[in-house]
Amino acid sequence: LYGDDIVMPTLVDNTFTDNEGAAVRFRDFEPLIVTGVCGTIRGNTGLGNGLNGISFYADSYYGAGSVYLSGTSDETVLAQNPGMPYVFRNASADFAGTLRLEPGTVLKMLAGLGSGLSADLVIAEGEEGSPVVLTSLHDDAYGGDTNNDDSATLPAPGDWGGLGLSEGTFDHVVVTYGGYSYNPSYGRALLV
């Protein structure tokens, strides 16, 4: 599935297997703008795809692009998709208003200039045995082998930037392999 500057489709309890590219990809030249992101993607699985994930990618002539995501009523909800994490490649992702990450949600990033996430309010409330995870695309320990390369690439500190926020609530959250140069919007704290 591919989409450009669209309202988010509803993708619930689907299986994506053995596709050449990303299982689900939203891509455009900078900026990529996706609206209606509010729990409409959940319960999907992927295996054997070129990228086992839900990819947000913004092409830019100058390095990293910008991805703008917004939900409904100023809240964006990212829900769990077993074996298909949300992937932000070569982009900084700015969420309008509140970003809510449900238990078991995995977000993977790969460094580009400024790679990271930014939101006014972040509510990341995982559970025992089902944490919210922010990590590298190369990290197979969470969300599986997303880039489908077995162990050809290994995660390392600085693989992605960080999480910029004005305020937030974090419970049962794992943050790994961040720290690449990232400057969130003025007035926001940085979590790496």
C-alpha positions, 0 to 999 in steps of 0.5 A: 500500500502506498499513499501521498498527502492523504487522510489515513486509511483504516488498516485493522488486523491485516497481514502483509507477507512477501512484498518487495518493498515496505508493507505499508508506505506513506511517501512524498516529497517534503513535506509529507502530510498525513491527517486522520491518524487516530488509532486507525492502524492497529493489529496488522502483522508483516513478515518477509517484506522488504520492510516489515513496517508502516513507513513514513518517508519524506524525500528532500533535496537537502537531507532529512525531510519533514513528516507532519501527522495529525489525528482528530481532536488534536490527538494522534494515537499510534496503536500496536501492530505486532511485527510491523512497527511505525518506521520514520526514515530520513525524516523528522516527524511532527505530531499536531497536539497530543501524541498518544502511544498505546501499550506495545507500540513500537516506533523505529527511526533511522538517522537522517539529518534531524531524525526524531519525533516532536509533539506538544504533549506525549502520553506513552503508557505501556504496560508490564510485558507490553512497553512502548518502544522508541528505537533504531530501525536496526534493532531486531529485539523490538518489533522483529527484523523490520528491515528484513536483513537478519543480523546484517545491520546492528543497532548503535547509539546515535542511530536516530535523534530523540523525542522533543516534547513540551510535556509528557507522561511516560510509563513502561517506555523503552528508549534505545539507540538515540542521540543523533544530532536533533534539535526539536522545536524551540521550547521543547525538552529532548528525551534521548 
